[in-house]
Amino acid sequence: MAKRKERRAEPRVEIDKYYSVELFSPGTEFVYQFKIWNLSEHGLCVLVRNDSDLLKHLTVGSVLKMQYYPVDVTHKRVRLKTEIKHIAKQEEGRFAGHTLVGLLVLEKETSDK
């Protein structure tokens, strides 16, 4: 089977090797950790409860340094510069009561253990 040519305008990071992401948003006093969802219709995203204070501090277009944790625990976590691409409240369906926060990894910055 032939490989398909990549048609996305934005490059994709091999995100399948990461299980969760940790973020700290200015204006909050907590560090938040979320499971990563790779939904084809929404791309890479995290689910945030609609009543979470974090949503007050996230805006589309903002760029945050997020810590990504690998599926394989023998690999190092990595800090990646990530842009908030969309914020979509889900009123019904599988994710009712949550907001999908779309992420776009911009570049690899540093890694640590």
FENCOR-V100286 format. One record per backbone hydrogen bond with DSSP energy under -0.5 kcal/mol. NH is the residue of the N-H (numbers start at 1). CO is the residue of the C=O. E is the energy in kcal/mol with one decimal. If there is no record, write none. Layout:
nh->(NH;NH)
co->(CO;CO)
e->(E;E)
This chain:
nh->(15;17;18;19;20;21;22;23;28;32;34;36;37;39;39;40;42;43;45;46;48;48;50;52;55;56;57;58;58;61;62;64;66;66;67;68;68;69;71;73;75;77;78;79;80;80;81;82;83;84;85;85;86;88;89;90;91;96;97;98;98;99;100;101;101;102;102;103;104;106;107;109;110;112)
co->(13;14;15;69;69;34;67;32;25;23;21;19;45;37;43;38;39;39;37;101;46;99;97;49;52;53;54;54;55;84;59;82;64;80;22;66;78;20;17;71;72;112;68;110;66;78;107;64;104;62;83;102;102;100;87;98;89;93;90;90;95;48;88;46;99;86;100;44;83;81;81;79;79;77)
e->(-2.4;-0.9;-2.3;-2.9;-1.3;-2.6;-2.9;-3.0;-2.0;-3.0;-2.9;-2.6;-3.0;-0.7;-2.0;-0.5;-0.7;-3.5;-3.0;-1.7;-0.5;-2.4;-2.4;-2.1;-1.0;-1.5;-2.1;-0.5;-0.6;-3.3;-2.0;-2.9;-0.7;-2.7;-2.5;-0.6;-3.5;-3.0;-2.6;-0.8;-2.2;-0.8;-2.2;-3.1;-3.0;-0.6;-1.6;-3.1;-3.0;-2.6;-0.7;-2.5;-0.7;-2.8;-0.5;-2.9;-0.6;-1.7;-1.9;-0.6;-1.7;-2.9;-2.9;-2.6;-0.6;-2.7;-0.7;-2.9;-2.1;-3.2;-1.1;-1.7;-1.2;-1.3)
